[in-house]
Amino acid sequence: MAEDKLDTIALLKAVADSPKRDNSVYHRAMAEARQAFEAAEAMLGGPVRVKTKTKLKRDGEYTVKWTFKRLP
């Protein structure tokens, strides 16, 4: 959980430091993330923890894999 908090803090700092621009794609991604958490909690029957894995491909595509696990 501690590394998840550090990842979240780093992400929030990066967002805060990024230049101002059209944020519609960001807002859509955040809405999808909230829906993913809600769906995972519904499927797994309670609170979940998430583990992320990121990859920057050669073609410039940035991929994020989320793995949800139920909290014991």
C-alpha positions as CSV (number, residue, x, y, z in Angstrom):
1,M,0.0,0.0,0.0
2,A,2.8,2.4,0.8
3,E,4.3,2.2,-2.7
4,D,0.8,2.8,-4.1
5,K,0.6,6.0,-2.1
6,L,4.0,7.1,-3.4
7,D,2.9,6.4,-7.0
8,T,-0.2,8.4,-6.4
9,I,1.7,11.3,-4.9
10,A,4.2,11.2,-7.9
11,L,1.3,11.2,-10.3
12,L,-0.5,14.1,-8.6
13,K,2.8,16.1,-8.6
14,A,3.3,15.4,-12.3
15,V,-0.2,16.5,-13.1
16,A,0.2,19.7,-11.0
17,D,3.4,20.6,-12.7
18,S,2.2,19.9,-16.2
19,P,1.4,22.8,-18.5
20,K,-2.3,23.9,-18.8
21,R,-4.1,22.4,-21.8
22,D,-7.3,20.7,-22.8
23,N,-8.0,18.2,-20.0
24,S,-10.9,16.4,-21.5
25,V,-8.9,13.3,-22.2
26,Y,-7.6,13.3,-18.6
27,H,-11.1,13.7,-17.1
28,R,-12.3,10.9,-19.3
29,A,-9.4,8.6,-18.1
30,M,-10.1,9.5,-14.4
31,A,-13.8,8.7,-14.9
32,E,-12.8,5.3,-16.4
33,A,-10.4,4.7,-13.5
34,R,-13.2,5.4,-11.0
35,Q,-15.5,3.0,-12.8
36,A,-12.8,0.4,-12.9
37,F,-12.4,0.6,-9.1
38,E,-16.2,0.4,-8.6
39,A,-16.4,-2.6,-10.9
40,A,-13.5,-4.4,-9.2
41,E,-15.0,-3.8,-5.7
42,A,-18.4,-5.1,-7.0
43,M,-16.8,-8.2,-8.6
44,L,-14.5,-9.0,-5.7
45,G,-17.0,-8.2,-3.0
46,G,-15.3,-5.4,-1.0
47,P,-12.3,-3.1,-0.8
48,V,-9.5,-3.8,-3.2
49,R,-5.9,-2.8,-3.7
50,V,-4.4,-2.0,-7.0
51,K,-1.0,-2.8,-8.5
52,T,0.1,-1.0,-11.6
53,K,2.6,-1.8,-14.3
54,T,3.6,0.7,-16.9
55,K,5.4,0.5,-20.2
56,L,6.5,3.0,-22.8
57,K,6.5,1.3,-26.2
58,R,8.9,2.2,-29.0
59,D,6.1,3.8,-31.0
60,G,5.5,6.3,-28.1
61,E,2.4,4.5,-26.8
62,Y,2.2,4.5,-23.0
63,T,0.5,1.4,-21.5
64,V,-0.7,1.0,-17.9
65,K,-1.8,-2.4,-16.6
66,W,-3.9,-2.4,-13.4
67,T,-4.3,-5.6,-11.3
68,F,-6.9,-5.5,-8.6
69,K,-6.8,-7.8,-5.6
70,R,-9.3,-8.0,-2.7
71,L,-8.0,-6.8,0.6
72,P,-7.8,-9.6,3.2
